[in-house]
Amino acid sequence: MTEHTPIENRYDFTILFDVENGNPNGDPDSGNMPRVDIETGNGLVTDVCIKRKIRDYVQLAMDGEFPWRIYIQNRKTLNRLDAEALEAEGIKAPLENKDLAKEIKALKKNDPKLDRRLRDYMCANFFDIRTFGAVMTTFVKGNLASGQVRGPVQLGFARSIDPVDVQEISITRIAVTTEADAAEKNNTMGNKFIIPYGLYRMNGYVSAKLAQNITGFCNEDLDMLWQAILNMFEFDRSAARGNMAVRKLYVFKHSSALGDAPSWKLFDAIDVHKRDDVDVARRFSDYDIKVNKETIPSSITVDELVDHGV
């Protein structure tokens, strides 16, 4: 994507999404219970979870075509993808070559620009590297700075607006695995965890400087990011996750690469609270959302994206 110009403006954004009768992000260290702040009871969803859904949407929508390939994939060997960049530079890269790191170091001494060309190849081919950055172990072992790429798009943890009620539901399975089980058991007991309802808020950041100086993240990538966020739950349905949906996406566009106001000031302008006449929230309409535009500098535009067009 070298023909595309990196973004020139800084962006901040807020995502509001909800879950109904599901587990938005199980914690493997706690029997896959929904993640919860133990002090406040608010639900949590990690940035890694949301990045995975964004990657999966782009992979599905663009069918792995250049320049929309995805680097971090389920059970995909990363050193095979790293080797593509080496081979593009005419470097033979057998995956099991124990001396490959030494060879890369030697090549770097004779070719100081090798680092940047390898990084540019990976950024040009893989959307998630251009967007979120990546750690490419093959290059790290070769002592190349391109092994660690810092992406312009960063996400915080999502936190529910109110404390969530985690419920354990018992389930039964009538199917049995073995003949012995069939003779001795009528059914098998199990359990699943759900949150009856939770509205979550996640804040994100897009650095124009990192896009310009490192990955080349451009306006096409930005449009794809917004599209992926709006649709990330639409093609990721699961009985365990219940009904999840992106309800709102607020995008703050600054007038320059460095920005016109601190992120916290923009995020504070979005007030999300449960309606006064609601005791227990069970739907999105139980919340009021207001954007106080008077506190936002006039040089910053605010867009509310809610369309789920593919």
Secondary structure, 3 states (H helix, E strand, C coil): CCCCCECCCCEEEEEEEEEEEECCCEEHHHCCEECECCCCCEEEECHHHHHHHHHHHHHHHHCCCCCCECCCCCCCCHHHHHHHHHHHCCCCCCCCCCCHHHHHHHHHHHCCCHHHHHHHHHHHHEHHHHHHEEECHHHHHCCCHHHEEECCEEECCEEEEEECCCEEEEEEECCCCCHHHHHHCCCEEEEEEEEEEEEEEEEEEECHHHHHHHHCCEHHHHHHHHHHHHHCCCCCCECCCEEEEEEEEEEEECCCCCCCCCHHHHHHCEEEEECCCCCCCCCHHHEEEEECHHHCCCCCEEEEECCCCC
